[in-house]
Amino acid sequence: RRLLAASVISVQNSNFVYPSCQNCFSKLILDSNRFNCLKCGCTGEAKDANYRYKLSLKVAGTSDLFAITVFGSSLDPFFGVTAGSLQR
């Protein structure tokens, strides 16, 4: 691990909250009533789907550009709420 001082140049994705499988954290496929995880086969009602953050950024250090993706509850303090609360 290293501490990196950088400036955010751009946000790469406009959808930074996604429906997440409770077992494997993969993105769920939602239809009007149900969800399905293509990776592990988990299914359920769409209203019970969990949500997670996925924020993709382009950042600049002193001499380099980096693409960084931050997942999950580490973004809760930044947004002030969980991804599920924000989605509601």
Secondary structure, 3 states (H helix, E strand, C coil): CCCCCCEEEEECCCCCEEEECCCCCCECEECCCEEECCCCCCEEEHHHCEEEEEEEEEEECCCCEEEEEEEHHHHHHHHCCCHHHHHC
